[in-house]
Amino acid sequence: MANDDSEFQPDGDSVGLVETQFVTLFEAPNQLCLESGVRFGPIQVAYETYGTLSPEKDNAIFVCHALTGDAHVAGWHAGEERKPGWWNDFIGPGKGLDTNRYFVICANVLSGCKGTTGPSSIDPETGKPFGLGFPFITVGDIVKVHSALVTHLGIEKLLAVIGGSLGGMQVLKWAAIFPDQMASVICLAAAAKLSAQGIAFNVVGRRAIFTDPRFNGGEYYDDPEGPRYGLALARMVAHITYLSDVSIEDKFGRRLQHSDQFKYDLDQETEFQIGSYLHYQGKRFVERFDANSYLCLTHAMDYFDLAEEHGSIQQALERSEANFLLASYTSDWLFTTAQSLQIVSALVDGQRNISFVELESSKGHDAFLLEIEPLEQLVRPLLERTRKEIDDRRVAEARIRGDGAMNGGDRVE
Amino acid sequence: MSKKRYCMPDPQAAITDEVLMQHIERESRVIDLGCGNGRLLEKLRDEHGCSVQGVELDLSEIYACIGRGVPAILMDLDQGLATIPDDAFDLAVLSQTLQQVRHPAAVLSEMLRISRRALVVVPNFAHWKIRQQVLLSGRTPVTQSLPYSWYNTPNLHFLSMADFRELAEQLNVRIVHEIPIIAGRSRRRAWLPNVRAESLLYVLERAVSRNDAASV
């Protein structure tokens, strides 16, 4: 979310140079039936992969990105844009998601603007961008596209799905609707539904876009400017929700940007460092994000309510045999520990395999992107253990199958 | 220098997993409050076919639990067990921890809210060697089982077998079994247990209230 924009220094433990790949799914007549009832397709999916898929295809991990993320989660791209993937510190050789051992997949979400079909894509029927004519997308719809991509890649069962924030919501929904498609579920800084307070911030963000005169009902793709001020303002508001009072205090305090003294000038918009920072974040954001996508994805987030969609959280997840790992962060006030604990409660009640930790951090909601070390400590044993369970099961099954044929002889593998 | 003034078996070690496991039904759903690295729960799962859940205060122990495939929740017993739903377990285990929580009565009540039965192991501070030490040295005992000075001990409460019985009655908790641990072994019957036991293992249940009993 609040990705650091520092220059990327390719390091020895990086997955290195990567490219985004594309595949077209849900072509007629097999369009995706969206939750809104609309049939939609074809859908182009942008995705990246790192590491090598094992011959047994049992080492694949799918990363679900958050609201404004993309498929570029690790390594770096060729050309001018040498920016690291958004979770590069966590994914790579020897890292938390160790690409020497695991095959990591990340895809841009449906209705995004980074290569997967979204409102800025060309509607084949009109030859023009969809704009607000793009269908209403839910977290469930997003997950169905992820799931189809995994199937397309020939993977029957993922070792893990992992995601934070809106990515964590996708992870939960995935476990609910395709419980057999993953052996473990890692859900960070997320909730079974967005709080009313969270919806409130999204409302303000969307309002900022709608009231930008250049929004033009979502038809702004011919306008080189577009609703940039509205989108930047939406980002500025949202960005505050990703930080914490302490992290803002530590990073900026009440320091001024250019002077030690107040100017007593009403025209000064970015006198405080925090103001300057938020403006910068807004400005950077509009360079890489589409306003219509922002509307789609914040709506998807607002609508998501796992309990409502499945009767209860417990019912939603009762068919999953996966190893669940949930984590929240002490200073995250957008997705609170209390919200994670509601999911934990439901999973304990449903006798699922649930581990939960609240991690200490002053970094607010963004902690899941920044606090890499505790995350590695949690995820490594979970992945190792889960893979061992899969191995043990395979050996046991092979032994049962092999006993007759091999006359009780050697172990079959 | 505070040398240990005498040695008695460390109840942490003395209460072996075997002793606890003897009192845990096969294939039951068990929650261990203060599960450490998940060793007991792993055994219960693998050898007793139990469905297990750990609760632990120390994050590094949670990593160990996850590595064993023992699901564990980071939680401070002093903050309550509100996350755990009513009657979610057949048995809640609390070994050598009750004397260390701030509100033991509240923890006991919570255990019997989330679980049909509770298995509690507590040190017996009325053991004769402790009595002797207090009497002879006139100082707070420092022993192998209580290896702490009075000012840095994790043990906030000092109780005996008689004390525990009193609390159980106050909380309307039925003592199903009361098993003295002497020299690291559980004894069904023991002579002068409140003097000789270094620890006590209790199996507890919610007492049927008089009204419920009358209506049956």
Interface residues (C-beta under 8 A of the other chain):
Chain A: N323 F324 L325 L341 V344 S345 V348 D349 Q351 N353 I354 S355 F356 V357 E358 L359 P374 Q377 L378 P381 L382 E384 R385 K388 E389
Chain B: R29 S51 Q53 L59 S60 I62 Y63 A64 C65 I66 G67 R68 G69 P71 A72 I73 L74 T83 I84 P85 A88
